[in-house]
Amino acid sequence: MAYPLIDPKLSADALEKQLLAAWKHERLFQKTQDAARYGPPFVFYEGPPTANGRPGIHHVFARTIKDLVCRYHTMLGQGVTRIAGWDTHGLPVEIEVERMLGISGKKQIEAYGVEKFNRLCRENVFKYKTDWEALSERIAYWLDYEHPYVTYTNEYIETVWWLLKRLYEKALLYRGHKVLPYCPRCGTALSSHELALGYDEVQTNSVFVTFPLASDPKRQLVIWTTTPWTLLANVAVAVHPDLEYGEYEVDGVRYVVAAERAAHVHVGGKPLAAATRVAGYRGRELVGQKYLRPLEVVPLPQEGQRALVVAGAFVSAAEGTGLVHMAPAFGADDYAVAQQYGLAFVNPVG
């Protein structure tokens, strides 16, 4: 069979559209499905987009890779089921409707009417549905849009609960903690994606605090924090095991900071680098030492270690003092270190 010559006058865009039209006319997607219908099954669920926002070029990149996987399994003779989906939950939908109505926050949503608000959210979530479908068709990303899963439907929600029940029956669920950013306006935890939507850098106050070592209170660890309210829940101080630390004596007190930060930490209005350095060592030599907690206001649980110097690869000398105060309920790194060292866990907020 001879293939027709490509018209050199056509642009790449026109050639692609011509080919897509031919595939559509031939029902090529359906034919590939039928040809491998009885092959070993390979089920692909599209990671669902939220259709109240337009697709971007990054979606083209991701969908190209997904399509390659599906086409590869089709070439192996497998029966590939490509299921489209729509993500209809999440703050972006609610915030968009709030803007549309000119309201803000839970109280105003309740005053407007939760049922009416939910109905608008269900409508708004498909605002750009045709844009997404057009993108998929334009890049030849084959999906079954006639039978998609939609996350707000009872069928989908009940399936999730059924799966959770199965996990529970197999003793695969456990109660634990997860540190997440929280939005007081929305009254809910935020995902990393939601946080990125409104991330902003602000200038705020910070504090330097000294933690005397239990073995010698005149030797004091210097920590820097932008969240002083978390000092109530302090249970550890992290140092980098490979960083160089120095002890700088001022008026009989020896302050411990990363050597690289000595010029940036001031005591009595003068940088520690100008004081006498009386000792120097790697951070690993501090690990395991005990110190006196700065505040004994919130009682700690009986179980778990506390007031302990631990190692943390995330500690750096880029800012602060090179020593980081640990409050496991208030940071992902803090919580991970708490799990590693068996630290006490306390959350005085909430």
Secondary structure as UniProt FT lines:
FT   TURN            8..9
FT   HELIX           12..26
FT   HELIX           28..35
FT   TURN            36..38
FT   STRAND          41..45
FT   TURN            51..52
FT   HELIX           57..75
FT   TURN            76..77
FT   STRAND          79..86
FT   HELIX           91..101
FT   HELIX           106..112
FT   HELIX           114..124
FT   TURN            125..128
FT   HELIX           129..138
FT   TURN            139..140
FT   STRAND          144..150
FT   TURN            151..152
FT   HELIX           154..169
FT   TURN            170..171
FT   STRAND          182..183
FT   TURN            184..187
FT   STRAND          188..189
FT   HELIX           192..197
FT   STRAND          207..213
FT   TURN            214..215
FT   STRAND          216..225
FT   HELIX           228..233
FT   STRAND          236..239
FT   TURN            241..242
FT   STRAND          244..250
FT   TURN            251..252
FT   STRAND          253..258
FT   HELIX           259..261
FT   TURN            262..264
FT   STRAND          266..267
FT   TURN            268..269
FT   STRAND          270..271
FT   HELIX           272..274
FT   STRAND          276..282
FT   HELIX           283..285
FT   TURN            286..288
FT   STRAND          290..291
FT   STRAND          308..311
FT   TURN            313..314
FT   TURN            320..321
FT   STRAND          323..326
FT   HELIX           328..330
FT   HELIX           332..341
//
